[in-house]
Amino acid sequence: MERPAWAPRSIDITVPSVARMYDYYLGGSHNFEVDRQAARRAMEFMPGLPKVMQANRAFMRRAVRYAVGEGITQFLDIGSGIPTFGNVHEVAQEADPRARVMYVDHDPVAVAHSQAVLEGNDNADILAADLRKPREILESSEVHRLIDLNRPVALLLVAILHFVEDADDPYSAVAELREALAPGSMLVLTHASYEGIPLPPERAGGAVDVYKAIRNPLIMRSREEIARFFEGYDMVEPGLVPPPRWRPDSPPEDEDPFAFSGFAGVGRKA
């Protein structure tokens, strides 16, 4: 397989990446054939996966606009992935040019492309780090350059926690991040779940098995388990709901059934 000019030398282009698969679902071009093959295998079981990802992105944009409307101008997006049109910094800085955005990802392709996209934007940056090590994120010079943790921050954990296994204690990681944030901060979160998928669980489980086979297990949590991530936050109306039902711009009834897979919500730290 020929290595594209934009692919960092440090990455193995024969191994699928969930970030590049996500890019493929969204119609992006920064993915390899091995990513496309894995994504297509998953879509054999869940053909609506692109709709799921699109609903996640649409929710994220609405939540960012909501946060800016509530006076928040600092955004910490962990598990940000490969930049695509309508990313956090574009939405936030369109709403308020003073908005500052710190992206965090551990995928080298996501980091490299974020650096290219953000070149010349002094109010946005990317940090190579892992959600499972929140202290490294919070103590990094990159975060401290852009984000004042003494002021409210919108913490985005969009489509990332379902890739953190229980053995890695994602609840503790989210709690550590919460404790570092000032009162008035927000948590913006989406998470995969069997609830809402318009397929029998055993059929959807086939797609989950694809992720397990590429050593990126997809952890499908219940609504109750997902709600635990919001401990210490007051839920913003309408609460923890399928993505299209969170403050929609258009009638949710017009959405594809797959868009209602999983849950999305926003919480505010008291």
C-alpha positions as CSV (number, residue, x, y, z in Angstrom):
1,M,0.0,0.0,0.0
2,E,1.4,3.4,-1.1
3,R,1.8,5.9,1.7
4,P,-0.1,9.2,0.9
5,A,2.1,12.3,1.2
6,W,0.0,13.6,4.1
7,A,0.4,10.5,6.2
8,P,2.9,10.8,9.0
9,R,5.8,8.4,8.8
10,S,5.2,7.2,12.3
11,I,1.8,5.6,11.7
12,D,1.1,2.1,10.5
13,I,-1.1,2.4,7.4
14,T,-2.0,-1.3,7.5
15,V,-3.9,-1.0,10.8
16,P,-7.4,0.6,10.8
17,S,-8.0,3.7,13.0
18,V,-11.3,4.6,14.5
19,A,-10.6,8.3,13.9
20,R,-10.0,7.6,10.2
21,M,-13.1,5.3,10.0
22,Y,-15.1,8.2,11.5
23,D,-13.7,10.5,8.8
24,Y,-14.8,8.0,6.2
25,Y,-18.3,7.8,7.6
26,L,-18.5,11.6,7.4
27,G,-17.4,11.7,3.8
28,G,-13.8,12.8,4.5
29,S,-10.7,12.0,2.5
30,H,-8.1,11.4,5.2
31,N,-8.5,7.7,5.5
32,F,-6.8,4.7,4.0
33,E,-8.2,1.6,2.2
34,V,-7.7,-0.4,5.4
35,D,-10.0,2.1,7.2
36,R,-12.6,2.0,4.5
37,Q,-12.6,-1.8,4.4
38,A,-13.2,-1.9,8.2
39,A,-15.9,0.7,8.0
40,R,-17.7,-1.1,5.2
41,R,-17.6,-4.3,7.2
42,A,-19.2,-2.5,10.1
43,M,-21.8,-1.0,7.7
44,E,-22.8,-4.5,6.5
45,F,-24.4,-4.9,10.0
46,M,-25.3,-1.3,10.6
47,P,-25.8,0.4,7.2
48,G,-26.9,3.6,9.0
49,L,-23.5,4.3,10.7
50,P,-22.8,7.4,8.6
51,K,-26.2,8.8,9.7
52,V,-25.2,8.1,13.4
53,M,-22.0,10.0,12.9
54,Q,-23.7,12.9,11.1
55,A,-26.2,13.2,14.0
56,N,-23.3,13.3,16.4
57,R,-21.6,16.2,14.5
58,A,-24.9,18.1,14.2
59,F,-25.5,17.8,17.9
60,M,-22.0,19.0,18.6
61,R,-22.5,22.1,16.5
62,R,-25.8,22.9,18.3
63,A,-24.2,22.4,21.7
64,V,-21.2,24.6,20.9
65,R,-23.6,27.4,19.7
66,Y,-25.6,26.9,22.9
67,A,-22.5,27.2,25.1
68,V,-21.4,30.4,23.4
69,G,-24.9,31.8,23.9
70,E,-24.5,31.0,27.6
71,G,-21.3,33.1,27.7
72,I,-18.7,30.3,27.4
73,T,-15.8,31.1,25.1
74,Q,-13.3,28.3,26.0
75,F,-13.6,24.8,24.6
76,L,-11.6,21.7,25.4
77,D,-12.4,19.0,22.8
78,I,-10.9,15.6,23.8
79,G,-11.0,12.9,21.2
80,S,-11.5,15.6,18.6
81,G,-10.6,13.4,15.6
82,I,-9.7,14.5,12.1
83,P,-10.9,18.0,11.3
84,T,-13.9,18.2,9.0
85,F,-16.1,21.1,7.9
86,G,-18.0,22.7,10.7
87,N,-15.5,21.7,13.4
88,V,-15.6,23.2,16.9
89,H,-13.3,26.2,16.3
90,E,-15.3,27.2,13.2
91,V,-18.6,27.1,14.9
92,A,-17.4,28.7,18.1
93,Q,-15.4,31.5,16.5
94,E,-18.2,32.3,14.0
95,A,-20.4,32.8,17.1
96,D,-17.7,34.7,19.0
97,P,-14.4,35.6,17.4
98,R,-12.8,35.6,20.9
99,A,-13.5,31.9,21.4
100,R,-10.5,29.7,22.2
101,V,-10.5,26.0,21.3
102,M,-8.0,23.3,22.5
103,Y,-8.3,20.0,20.6
104,V,-6.9,16.8,22.1
105,D,-6.4,13.5,20.3
106,H,-3.9,10.6,20.3
107,D,-4.3,9.6,16.7
108,P,-1.2,10.9,14.7
109,V,-3.2,11.6,11.6
110,A,-5.8,13.6,13.5
111,V,-3.0,15.6,15.2
112,A,-1.2,16.2,11.9
113,H,-4.3,17.4,10.1
114,S,-5.4,19.6,12.9
115,Q,-2.0,21.3,13.0
116,A,-2.4,22.0,9.2
117,V,-6.0,23.3,9.5
118,L,-5.2,25.5,12.5
119,E,-2.0,27.0,11.2
120,G,-2.3,30.8,11.6
121,N,-5.2,30.5,14.1
122,D,-3.8,31.8,17.4
123,N,-7.0,30.9,19.3
124,A,-7.0,27.2,18.5
125,D,-4.4,24.4,18.9
126,I,-4.1,20.6,19.1
127,L,-2.5,18.5,21.8
128,A,-1.4,14.9,21.3
129,A,-2.7,13.3,24.5
130,D,-5.1,10.6,25.7
131,L,-8.3,11.0,27.6
132,R,-7.2,8.1,29.9
133,K,-4.5,10.4,31.2
134,P,-6.4,13.6,32.2
135,R,-3.5,15.0,34.3
136,E,-1.3,15.1,31.3
137,I,-3.9,17.2,29.4
138,L,-4.6,19.5,32.3
139,E,-1.0,20.2,33.1
140,S,0.2,20.7,29.5
141,S,1.6,24.0,28.4
142,E,-0.6,23.9,25.3
143,V,-3.8,23.9,27.3
144,H,-2.5,26.6,29.7
145,R,-1.6,28.8,26.8
146,L,-5.2,28.9,25.5
147,I,-7.5,27.8,28.4
148,D,-7.9,29.6,31.7
149,L,-9.2,26.8,34.0
150,N,-10.4,29.5,36.5
151,R,-13.1,30.5,34.1
152,P,-15.9,28.3,32.6
153,V,-14.9,25.8,30.0
154,A,-17.0,23.7,27.7
155,L,-15.6,20.1,27.9
156,L,-16.5,18.1,24.8
157,L,-16.4,14.3,24.9
158,V,-18.2,13.6,21.7
159,A,-18.2,9.9,20.5
160,I,-15.0,9.1,22.5
161,L,-16.1,7.5,25.8
162,H,-17.5,4.4,24.1
163,F,-13.9,3.6,23.1
164,V,-12.7,3.6,26.7
165,E,-13.1,0.3,28.4
166,D,-14.3,-0.1,32.0
167,A,-10.9,-1.5,32.9
168,D,-9.5,2.0,32.1
169,D,-12.0,3.6,34.5
170,P,-13.5,6.3,32.2
171,Y,-15.7,7.6,35.1
172,S,-12.6,8.5,37.1
173,A,-11.1,10.3,34.1
174,V,-14.2,12.3,33.5
175,A,-14.5,13.2,37.2
176,E,-10.9,14.3,37.3
177,L,-11.5,16.7,34.4
178,R,-14.7,17.9,36.1
179,E,-12.9,18.7,39.3
180,A,-10.4,20.9,37.4
181,L,-13.1,23.0,35.7
182,A,-14.6,26.2,37.1
183,P,-18.2,26.5,38.2
184,G,-20.4,27.3,35.2
185,S,-18.4,24.9,33.0
186,M,-20.3,22.5,30.7
187,L,-19.9,18.9,29.7
188,V,-21.0,18.1,26.1
189,L,-21.2,14.4,25.6
190,T,-22.4,11.7,23.2
191,H,-22.1,7.9,23.7
192,A,-23.0,4.8,21.7
193,S,-25.7,2.5,23.0
194,Y,-27.8,-0.4,21.8
195,E,-30.8,1.7,22.8
196,G,-32.3,3.5,19.9
197,I,-30.7,1.5,17.1
198,P,-33.4,0.4,14.7
199,L,-32.0,-3.1,14.5
200,P,-32.0,-6.2,16.8
201,P,-29.1,-6.0,19.2
202,E,-27.5,-9.2,17.8
203,R,-27.4,-7.5,14.3
204,A,-25.9,-4.3,15.7
205,G,-23.5,-6.5,17.7
206,G,-21.9,-7.5,14.4
207,A,-20.7,-3.9,13.9
208,V,-19.4,-3.9,17.5
209,D,-17.5,-7.1,16.7
210,V,-15.7,-5.3,13.8
211,Y,-14.3,-2.7,16.2
212,K,-13.3,-5.5,18.6
213,A,-11.5,-7.3,15.8
214,I,-9.4,-4.1,15.0
215,R,-8.5,-3.8,18.7
216,N,-10.6,-0.8,19.3
217,P,-13.5,-2.2,21.3
218,L,-16.8,-0.3,21.1
219,I,-18.4,-0.3,24.5
220,M,-22.2,0.0,24.3
221,R,-23.4,1.4,27.6
222,S,-27.0,1.8,28.8
223,R,-28.6,5.2,29.3
224,E,-28.2,4.8,33.0
225,E,-24.5,4.1,32.6
226,I,-24.0,7.1,30.4
227,A,-25.9,9.3,32.8
228,R,-23.3,8.5,35.4
229,F,-20.7,10.6,33.5
230,F,-22.8,13.7,34.3
231,E,-22.4,13.3,38.1
232,G,-21.6,16.8,39.5
233,Y,-23.4,18.5,36.6
234,D,-27.0,19.8,36.3
235,M,-28.5,18.5,33.1
236,V,-29.5,21.2,30.6
237,E,-33.0,20.6,29.1
238,P,-34.0,18.3,27.5
239,G,-31.6,16.1,29.3
240,L,-29.9,12.9,28.0
241,V,-31.7,12.1,24.8
242,P,-31.0,10.8,21.3
243,P,-28.9,13.4,19.4
244,P,-31.7,14.7,17.1
245,R,-33.9,15.4,20.1
246,W,-31.4,17.8,21.8
247,R,-32.6,21.3,20.9
248,P,-33.1,20.5,17.2
249,D,-32.9,23.1,14.4
250,S,-35.5,21.1,12.4
251,P,-38.2,18.6,13.2
252,P,-36.6,15.4,14.6
253,E,-39.3,13.4,12.8
254,D,-37.5,14.2,9.5
255,E,-34.3,12.5,10.6
256,D,-33.2,9.0,9.5
257,P,-34.0,6.4,12.1
258,F,-30.4,5.5,12.7
259,A,-29.7,9.1,13.8
260,F,-31.6,8.3,17.1
261,S,-28.9,5.7,18.1
262,G,-27.2,6.4,21.4
263,F,-27.5,9.4,23.6
264,A,-26.4,13.1,23.8
265,G,-26.5,15.6,26.5
266,V,-25.1,18.8,28.1
267,G,-24.5,19.4,31.8
268,R,-23.6,22.5,33.7
269,K,-21.3,22.5,36.7
270,A,-22.9,24.2,39.6
